[in-house]
């Protein structure tokens, strides 16, 4: 009982001190300055509102992964059912990425890139490989463009470029394409690939492993 009484008086003292510190009665005194310093660390209602507004965007940002940040851990996203995964419209994702790239190029007066089936096939191989190793180095240790040496792939290129992206799959197809595309726009190297005027063609590959969506862009100009 004695300890409860002491705790009660301690809490009462803190409340009284808090009220005195905020009321201005002790303004200019040593005790008042000390109490004002303590009060300044408490969040205001405006701070809480701002936190709530910004906090709504955090999961979406932290679920996006791009070359150079592959070691980060994703924030857990809503589960996608196997039925939804089976209905994944890969063509819609590919088409959305190409449209977004060409809209970006048009805004900068850069000629559009044309979709190329051979680049698409190569990009699909690379998208699958990035599940094992999210890097411009392939799982066998060779560089990304050795994909053009794969059986069934023939693309004699003069110049080529690759962008890799991955994200936890938690949105509709078009929104996922936009999410990863926006990450490329915010990354200088990926952005420069998308707006290079000497690239004439593009292929987009998509792979989904029931948790992450992987998208690869391959740009090229044939000899």
LONUKOL-700549 format. One record per residue: residue number from 0; chain; x, y, z of N, C-alpha, C, CB in turn. Coordinates in pm, whole numbers. Last residue first. Glycine has a CB too. Layout:
BEGIN
k,c,n.X,n.Y,n.Z,ca.X,ca.Y,ca.Z,c.X,c.Y,c.Z,cb.X,cb.Y,cb.Z
NUM,A,X,Y,Z,X,Y,Z,X,Y,Z,X,Y,Z;
...
END
This chain:
BEGIN
k,c,n.X,n.Y,n.Z,ca.X,ca.Y,ca.Z,c.X,c.Y,c.Z,cb.X,cb.Y,cb.Z
222,A,2214,-452,-8560,2317,-411,-8655,2256,-391,-8792,2431,-515,-8660;
221,A,1947,-319,-8355,2014,-424,-8431,2119,-367,-8526,1911,-506,-8509;
220,A,1927,-209,-8034,1929,-163,-8173,2008,-265,-8252,1991,-18,-8187;
219,A,1734,-252,-7731,1837,-284,-7829,1820,-212,-7960,1841,-430,-7854;
218,A,1649,-340,-7395,1649,-243,-7505,1757,-282,-7604,1672,-97,-7452;
217,A,1455,-520,-7182,1574,-527,-7267,1555,-430,-7383,1599,-673,-7319;
216,A,1332,-528,-6856,1330,-454,-6983,1461,-482,-7056,1309,-299,-6960;
215,A,1165,-747,-6643,1291,-712,-6708,1262,-636,-6836,1375,-838,-6738;
214,A,1012,-797,-6334,998,-743,-6469,1136,-704,-6521,902,-620,-6470;
213,A,857,-1007,-6101,984,-965,-6161,958,-914,-6302,1088,-1083,-6163;
212,A,679,-1015,-5808,666,-997,-5952,798,-941,-6003,546,-902,-5988;
211,A,670,-1253,-5542,726,-1135,-5606,697,-1135,-5756,876,-1126,-5581;
210,A,497,-1476,-5499,519,-1374,-5396,566,-1244,-5459,623,-1423,-5292;
209,A,474,-1636,-5715,369,-1646,-5614,394,-1558,-5492,354,-1789,-5569;
208,A,659,-1549,-5897,691,-1670,-5820,595,-1693,-5704,833,-1661,-5767;
207,A,644,-1435,-6225,582,-1426,-6093,605,-1557,-6018,429,-1395,-6104;
206,A,785,-1234,-6480,786,-1362,-6408,727,-1340,-6269,932,-1421,-6397;
205,A,822,-1089,-6800,754,-1089,-6670,759,-1229,-6610,605,-1041,-6685;
204,A,997,-873,-7024,973,-1006,-6971,915,-1000,-6831,1101,-1087,-6970;
203,A,989,-678,-7309,959,-681,-7166,928,-824,-7125,841,-585,-7130;
202,A,1195,-515,-7540,1125,-637,-7505,1107,-640,-7355,1201,-762,-7554;
201,A,1238,-263,-7790,1225,-303,-7650,1156,-438,-7641,1146,-198,-7570;
200,A,1439,-54,-8010,1344,-161,-7982,1345,-197,-7833,1376,-286,-8066;
199,A,1621,151,-8031,1509,151,-8125,1401,49,-8089,1559,123,-8264;
198,A,1838,368,-7870,1765,242,-7858,1641,250,-7947,1726,212,-7709;
197,A,1931,622,-7892,1989,523,-7983,1931,384,-7963,2138,519,-7966;
196,A,1813,775,-7693,1761,790,-7830,1817,685,-7925,1793,928,-7882;
195,A,1716,669,-7380,1826,676,-7476,1774,676,-7618,1923,558,-7456;
194,A,1529,641,-7182,1517,759,-7268,1629,770,-7371,1515,884,-7183;
193,A,1585,409,-7042,1452,424,-7100,1441,541,-7195,1351,438,-6991;
192,A,1847,450,-6948,1820,344,-7045,1688,368,-7118,1817,207,-6974;
191,A,1799,654,-6765,1876,683,-6884,1859,575,-6990,2024,699,-6849;
190,A,1659,512,-6567,1593,620,-6640,1667,649,-6771,1586,748,-6554;
189,A,1857,347,-6467,1741,287,-6533,1669,391,-6619,1645,227,-6428;
188,A,2033,543,-6360,2077,449,-6462,1963,387,-6539,2159,340,-6399;
187,A,1863,685,-6170,1928,750,-6283,1967,653,-6394,2050,823,-6236;
186,A,1544,615,-6065,1682,566,-6060,1755,610,-6186,1685,410,-6046;
185,A,1285,690,-6108,1355,754,-5997,1501,710,-5983,1283,725,-5869;
184,A,1210,518,-6312,1219,662,-6341,1300,733,-6233,1077,724,-6351;
183,A,1197,279,-6172,1301,297,-6274,1320,446,-6305,1264,221,-6403;
182,A,971,330,-6017,1099,307,-5952,1214,324,-6048,1103,170,-5890;
181,A,780,344,-6215,812,466,-6141,943,452,-6064,698,501,-6045;
180,A,775,70,-6289,819,173,-6384,860,301,-6312,708,204,-6486;
179,A,663,-43,-6061,802,-74,-6095,858,28,-6194,813,-216,-6154;
178,A,407,79,-6073,489,84,-5952,636,62,-5985,441,-20,-5851;
177,A,308,8,-6324,336,149,-6295,428,164,-6175,205,226,-6270;
176,A,275,-267,-6287,365,-218,-6393,405,-74,-6366,297,-230,-6532;
175,A,84,-261,-6084,216,-319,-6056,318,-271,-6160,208,-472,-6056;
174,A,-129,-148,-6223,-71,-74,-6109,67,-128,-6073,-164,-83,-5987;
173,A,-186,-348,-6407,-142,-216,-6454,-75,-136,-6343,-260,-137,-6511;
172,A,-258,-564,-6227,-147,-572,-6321,-95,-435,-6365,-190,-650,-6441;
171,A,-322,-459,-5882,-363,-506,-6013,-246,-493,-6112,-487,-427,-6064;
170,A,-97,-555,-5611,-186,-464,-5681,-234,-529,-5810,-115,-329,-5710;
169,A,95,-717,-5508,-18,-687,-5422,-119,-593,-5486,30,-629,-5294;
168,A,395,-869,-5509,274,-860,-5592,152,-838,-5503,256,-989,-5679;
167,A,681,-689,-5439,581,-779,-5384,451,-760,-5463,559,-754,-5231;
166,A,895,-647,-5724,810,-592,-5618,719,-700,-5566,728,-471,-5669;
165,A,1171,-560,-5936,1090,-659,-5866,1011,-591,-5756,1178,-772,-5808;
164,A,1359,-508,-6237,1274,-458,-6129,1199,-572,-6064,1176,-353,-6181;
163,A,1620,-408,-6456,1558,-511,-6373,1472,-446,-6266,1665,-602,-6310;
162,A,1713,-327,-6784,1661,-278,-6657,1594,-394,-6585,1562,-159,-6677;
161,A,1973,-314,-7026,1882,-394,-6945,1842,-320,-6818,1947,-529,-6908;
160,A,2067,-261,-7371,2060,-219,-7230,1957,-303,-7157,2025,-69,-7218;
159,A,2278,-239,-7662,2172,-301,-7583,2177,-251,-7440,2183,-454,-7587;
158,A,2375,-210,-8005,2379,-159,-7868,2262,-219,-7792,2376,-3,-7864;
157,A,2362,-393,-8206,2465,-290,-8213,2486,-228,-8076,2426,-181,-8316;
156,A,2291,-744,-8199,2269,-606,-8157,2393,-518,-8178,2229,-604,-8010;
155,A,2119,-993,-8323,2251,-932,-8343,2243,-782,-8315,2302,-957,-8489;
154,A,1944,-1215,-8184,1930,-1069,-8187,2070,-1009,-8200,1857,-1016,-8058;
153,A,1789,-1498,-8132,1880,-1441,-8232,1853,-1291,-8239,1862,-1509,-8373;
152,A,1722,-1780,-7950,1732,-1634,-7942,1833,-1585,-8045,1774,-1588,-7798;
151,A,1742,-2051,-7971,1615,-1990,-8011,1615,-1838,-8004,1506,-2042,-7925;
150,A,1967,-2079,-7707,1903,-2145,-7819,1766,-2080,-7846,1887,-2296,-7791;
149,A,2144,-1776,-7620,2061,-1891,-7586,1994,-1949,-7711,1954,-1850,-7483;
148,A,2274,-1547,-7670,2337,-1668,-7722,2254,-1793,-7693,2476,-1685,-7663;
147,A,2149,-1352,-7533,2127,-1353,-7678,2193,-1474,-7745,2180,-1225,-7740;
146,A,2247,-1375,-7282,2115,-1432,-7306,2086,-1439,-7455,2007,-1350,-7234;
145,A,2467,-1228,-7259,2489,-1363,-7311,2356,-1435,-7330,2581,-1444,-7217;
144,A,2396,-996,-7133,2372,-1003,-7277,2412,-1136,-7340,2445,-893,-7345;
143,A,2467,-1012,-6859,2327,-1022,-6901,2309,-1050,-7049,2255,-896,-6865;
142,A,2765,-1219,-6818,2690,-1093,-6816,2553,-1111,-6882,2769,-982,-6887;
141,A,2792,-1524,-6615,2817,-1442,-6734,2734,-1314,-6727,2783,-1522,-6863;
140,A,2719,-1682,-6402,2836,-1596,-6387,2867,-1509,-6506,2953,-1678,-6359;
139,A,2484,-1816,-6410,2603,-1892,-6451,2730,-1808,-6445,2584,-1946,-6591;
138,A,2294,-1621,-6340,2329,-1725,-6242,2452,-1806,-6279,2213,-1818,-6225;
137,A,2429,-1307,-6470,2340,-1423,-6475,2382,-1529,-6372,2338,-1483,-6617;
136,A,2440,-980,-6358,2519,-1101,-6380,2424,-1220,-6372,2635,-1114,-6275;
135,A,2259,-802,-6280,2289,-803,-6423,2387,-913,-6458,2344,-667,-6467;
134,A,2039,-962,-6041,2164,-896,-6077,2176,-896,-6228,2285,-964,-6012;
133,A,1911,-1165,-5844,1865,-1034,-5892,1986,-946,-5921,1771,-965,-5788;
132,A,1882,-1489,-5894,1989,-1392,-5870,1949,-1258,-5931,2124,-1440,-5929;
131,A,1634,-1619,-5905,1748,-1686,-5843,1858,-1587,-5807,1804,-1792,-5937;
130,A,1479,-1430,-6029,1427,-1490,-5906,1542,-1558,-5831,1314,-1593,-5938;
129,A,1615,-1375,-6258,1631,-1280,-6148,1566,-1329,-6019,1574,-1146,-6186;
128,A,1537,-1569,-6442,1667,-1583,-6375,1682,-1491,-6255,1778,-1555,-6473;
127,A,1297,-1462,-6534,1295,-1588,-6458,1426,-1604,-6379,1275,-1709,-6553;
126,A,1399,-1243,-6672,1307,-1221,-6559,1300,-1346,-6472,1165,-1185,-6611;
125,A,1550,-1366,-6873,1618,-1290,-6770,1528,-1265,-6648,1667,-1157,-6827;
124,A,1345,-1477,-7026,1449,-1564,-6967,1516,-1492,-6852,1554,-1604,-7074;
123,A,1220,-1240,-7101,1146,-1336,-7019,1243,-1434,-6952,1043,-1413,-7104;
122,A,1410,-1124,-7264,1376,-1056,-7138,1300,-1150,-7045,1292,-930,-7166;
121,A,1402,-1300,-7481,1525,-1289,-7402,1496,-1226,-7266,1630,-1206,-7478;
120,A,1143,-1245,-7572,1179,-1381,-7531,1304,-1379,-7443,1203,-1469,-7654;
119,A,1168,-971,-7634,1071,-1015,-7532,1107,-1154,-7481,927,-1014,-7590;
118,A,1351,-977,-7839,1389,-912,-7714,1295,-955,-7602,1389,-759,-7730;
117,A,1184,-1102,-8023,1306,-1169,-7982,1359,-1110,-7850,1413,-1159,-8093;
116,A,975,-917,-8060,946,-1048,-8000,1072,-1119,-7952,874,-1135,-8101;
115,A,974,-581,-7976,1043,-682,-8054,1026,-817,-7985,1194,-646,-8070;
114,A,816,-267,-8004,819,-397,-7938,882,-500,-8031,677,-441,-7897;
113,A,1009,30,-8053,913,-67,-8103,929,-200,-8028,930,-89,-8255;
112,A,1024,344,-7890,1086,213,-7914,976,117,-7958,1160,160,-7786;
111,A,996,681,-8026,950,566,-7948,1030,440,-7980,801,542,-7975;
110,A,1235,953,-8003,1156,857,-8083,1114,736,-8001,1235,811,-8205;
109,A,1185,1215,-7773,1272,1103,-7812,1187,1005,-7890,1339,1034,-7686;
108,A,1063,1429,-7644,1088,1435,-7789,1190,1332,-7834,1135,1575,-7828;
107,A,989,1380,-7391,1124,1434,-7407,1164,1445,-7555,1225,1346,-7334;
106,A,742,1267,-7416,751,1391,-7338,887,1460,-7358,729,1362,-7189;
105,A,817,1030,-7544,745,1134,-7618,753,1268,-7547,597,1093,-7638;
104,A,930,888,-7333,1015,930,-7445,948,1041,-7526,1046,810,-7536;
103,A,700,844,-7179,814,917,-7123,903,970,-7235,896,826,-7029;
102,A,553,691,-7358,499,820,-7313,610,907,-7255,387,799,-7207;
101,A,718,469,-7374,703,554,-7492,638,688,-7459,621,482,-7598;
100,A,692,365,-7114,824,403,-7166,809,499,-7283,904,279,-7208;
99,A,416,311,-7108,473,409,-7016,610,457,-7063,484,349,-6875;
98,A,399,108,-7304,325,235,-7321,385,344,-7233,175,215,-7287;
97,A,556,-89,-7183,598,-31,-7312,528,103,-7336,568,-128,-7428;
96,A,403,-146,-6952,540,-96,-6940,584,-27,-7068,636,-210,-6906;
95,A,166,-242,-7072,162,-121,-6990,302,-61,-6975,104,-153,-6851;
94,A,254,-477,-7197,203,-365,-7279,203,-235,-7200,62,-396,-7330;
93,A,322,-630,-6970,422,-597,-7073,379,-475,-7153,444,-717,-7166;
92,A,73,-648,-6842,187,-588,-6773,293,-543,-6875,249,-687,-6673;
91,A,-74,-782,-7037,-116,-648,-6996,-2,-575,-6925,-239,-656,-6904;
90,A,57,-1026,-7049,57,-939,-7167,20,-796,-7130,-39,-992,-7273;
89,A,-6,-1139,-6801,132,-1101,-6830,138,-1002,-6946,216,-1225,-6861;
88,A,-238,-1140,-6586,-234,-1104,-6728,-95,-1049,-6760,-345,-999,-6764;
87,A,-312,-1397,-6372,-220,-1287,-6396,-207,-1261,-6546,-82,-1316,-6335;
86,A,-462,-1608,-6294,-526,-1515,-6385,-436,-1396,-6417,-656,-1466,-6325;
85,A,-308,-1736,-6110,-331,-1804,-6236,-391,-1712,-6340,-420,-1924,-6216;
84,A,-332,-1554,-5901,-203,-1569,-5967,-219,-1636,-6103,-107,-1650,-5880;
83,A,-595,-1596,-5820,-558,-1467,-5879,-428,-1477,-5956,-547,-1359,-5771;
82,A,-564,-1855,-5720,-657,-1831,-5829,-626,-1700,-5900,-801,-1830,-5777;
81,A,-395,-1821,-5509,-344,-1893,-5624,-433,-1874,-5744,-331,-2042,-5592;
80,A,-417,-1482,-5379,-460,-1621,-5389,-403,-1686,-5513,-613,-1629,-5390;
79,A,-182,-1297,-5213,-254,-1308,-5339,-292,-1454,-5356,-169,-1255,-5460;
78,A,-175,-1126,-4900,-155,-1248,-4979,-239,-1243,-5105,-190,-1372,-4896;
77,A,-44,-795,-4862,-157,-887,-4859,-130,-1009,-4947,-285,-817,-4904;
76,A,309,-793,-4762,194,-740,-4835,78,-839,-4825,229,-711,-4983;
75,A,574,-701,-4554,475,-804,-4587,352,-740,-4649,436,-885,-4461;
74,A,841,-534,-4709,735,-528,-4609,628,-628,-4650,676,-383,-4595;
73,A,1144,-709,-4801,1018,-642,-4833,925,-637,-4713,949,-710,-4949;
72,A,1478,-631,-4724,1367,-722,-4701,1236,-648,-4729,1370,-778,-4557;
71,A,1758,-575,-4947,1658,-530,-4851,1546,-633,-4838,1601,-394,-4893;
70,A,1922,-654,-5148,1945,-716,-5018,1843,-673,-4914,2084,-683,-4969;
69,A,1877,-506,-5380,1818,-639,-5371,1836,-706,-5236,1875,-725,-5476;
68,A,1944,-260,-5466,1879,-268,-5335,1823,-406,-5310,1768,-163,-5323;
67,A,2054,-285,-5716,2135,-214,-5617,2072,-219,-5479,2155,-71,-5658;
66,A,1756,-264,-5898,1897,-302,-5900,1977,-217,-5801,1955,-287,-6042;
65,A,1478,-247,-5671,1543,-221,-5798,1690,-254,-5786,1523,-76,-5842;
64,A,1162,-291,-5529,1304,-323,-5527,1361,-305,-5666,1328,-467,-5476;
63,A,900,-194,-5315,960,-186,-5448,1109,-208,-5440,929,-51,-5514;
62,A,804,-177,-5065,786,-304,-5132,847,-304,-5272,639,-339,-5140;
61,A,829,78,-4975,928,-18,-4929,912,-155,-4994,919,-31,-4780;
60,A,607,206,-5096,743,244,-5132,842,135,-5095,782,375,-5064;
59,A,394,81,-4970,406,74,-5115,546,109,-5160,305,166,-5181;
58,A,423,143,-4698,434,5,-4743,456,-7,-4893,311,-71,-4704;
57,A,396,439,-4696,522,370,-4670,527,226,-4719,548,372,-4525;
56,A,157,570,-4723,234,546,-4844,354,456,-4821,280,677,-4901;
55,A,50,609,-4473,-27,529,-4567,53,493,-4690,-151,602,-4607;
54,A,221,786,-4344,234,645,-4315,159,557,-4412,187,618,-4177;
53,A,133,1040,-4414,253,987,-4478,264,836,-4461,378,1055,-4422;
52,A,-95,1057,-4247,-104,1079,-4392,14,1017,-4463,-111,1229,-4423;
51,A,6,1009,-3992,-94,919,-4046,-106,932,-4197,-229,946,-3981;
50,A,179,1227,-3967,233,1092,-3965,135,993,-4027,266,1050,-3821;
49,A,-5,1437,-3966,92,1428,-4075,152,1288,-4083,202,1531,-4056;
48,A,-138,1381,-3724,-211,1379,-3850,-118,1364,-3969,-294,1506,-3866;
47,A,72,1415,-3543,8,1284,-3554,-68,1273,-3686,-88,1260,-3436;
46,A,128,1687,-3579,232,1587,-3606,170,1450,-3628,333,1581,-3490;
45,A,-112,1797,-3493,-71,1815,-3632,35,1714,-3672,-19,1958,-3655;
44,A,-107,1735,-3224,-211,1673,-3306,-177,1686,-3454,-347,1736,-3278;
43,A,243,1684,-3137,121,1762,-3142,18,1688,-3227,147,1903,-3198;
42,A,442,1477,-2923,388,1509,-3055,260,1590,-3044,362,1382,-3134;
41,A,676,1607,-2685,549,1538,-2707,495,1575,-2845,448,1573,-2597;
40,A,892,1768,-2660,916,1636,-2719,787,1558,-2742,1009,1557,-2630;
39,A,810,1992,-2526,841,2008,-2668,863,1874,-2737,963,2095,-2686;
38,A,797,1916,-2261,672,1922,-2338,699,1927,-2488,589,2045,-2295;
37,A,1068,1951,-2186,1006,1818,-2184,882,1815,-2273,969,1776,-2040;
36,A,1091,2229,-2211,1177,2140,-2291,1118,2001,-2300,1318,2134,-2230;
35,A,911,2316,-2022,884,2346,-2162,968,2256,-2253,913,2494,-2191;
34,A,1040,2232,-1785,914,2170,-1822,881,2195,-1969,801,2223,-1733;
33,A,1263,2404,-1790,1283,2258,-1791,1156,2187,-1836,1326,2208,-1651;
32,A,1140,2652,-1771,1217,2620,-1892,1237,2469,-1905,1353,2691,-1889;
31,A,1030,2625,-1513,944,2643,-1630,1016,2609,-1759,894,2785,-1637;
30,A,1258,2610,-1354,1166,2496,-1358,1077,2505,-1481,1079,2491,-1231;
29,A,1361,2867,-1403,1440,2747,-1436,1350,2625,-1448,1547,2722,-1328;
28,A,1120,3093,-1555,1190,3035,-1441,1268,2911,-1486,1091,2998,-1327;
27,A,987,3163,-1781,1101,3245,-1744,1178,3192,-1626,1056,3383,-1715;
26,A,671,3049,-1673,754,3097,-1785,865,3189,-1734,666,3171,-1888;
25,A,494,2934,-1504,635,2928,-1464,728,2981,-1573,673,2786,-1430;
24,A,257,2972,-1641,272,3031,-1508,419,3038,-1467,194,2950,-1404;
23,A,211,2839,-1874,288,2963,-1882,311,3029,-1748,221,3058,-1971;
22,A,92,2591,-1903,5,2708,-1875,78,2840,-1886,-56,2695,-1737;
21,A,278,2392,-1927,206,2434,-2048,123,2560,-2027,117,2322,-2095;
20,A,380,2363,-1671,473,2388,-1781,403,2438,-1905,549,2264,-1813;
19,A,154,2308,-1519,225,2433,-1495,316,2468,-1611,306,2424,-1365;
18,A,96,2055,-1624,0,2165,-1640,68,2300,-1619,-117,2149,-1540;
17,A,324,1913,-1545,293,1925,-1688,199,2042,-1712,230,1795,-1740;
16,A,297,1926,-1269,411,1989,-1333,387,2010,-1482,535,1906,-1312;
15,A,65,1776,-1236,65,1918,-1196,179,1991,-1264,77,1931,-1041;
14,A,162,1530,-1332,49,1596,-1397,44,1745,-1364,-83,1529,-1356;
13,A,366,1478,-1146,397,1492,-1288,286,1565,-1363,422,1355,-1351;
12,A,219,1458,-911,320,1563,-924,355,1588,-1071,446,1525,-846;
11,A,68,1229,-967,0,1355,-943,96,1472,-961,-61,1358,-803;
10,A,272,1040,-978,194,1068,-1099,121,1201,-1086,93,954,-1125;
9,A,353,1053,-709,449,1081,-816,375,1117,-945,541,958,-840;
8,A,125,976,-571,175,1112,-554,276,1150,-662,238,1128,-415;
7,A,113,706,-661,3,799,-686,51,943,-677,-111,775,-586;
6,A,348,600,-563,329,605,-707,220,704,-744,295,467,-761;
5,A,297,614,-288,408,691,-344,393,708,-495,541,623,-311;
4,A,83,437,-272,62,576,-235,172,664,-293,57,591,-83;
3,A,207,202,-346,100,254,-432,76,401,-404,-29,173,-413;
2,A,379,167,-129,436,191,-261,333,248,-358,495,62,-317;
1,A,196,124,77,284,240,85,343,274,-52,397,216,185;
0,A,83,-120,0,0,0,0,87,126,0,-94,0,122;
END
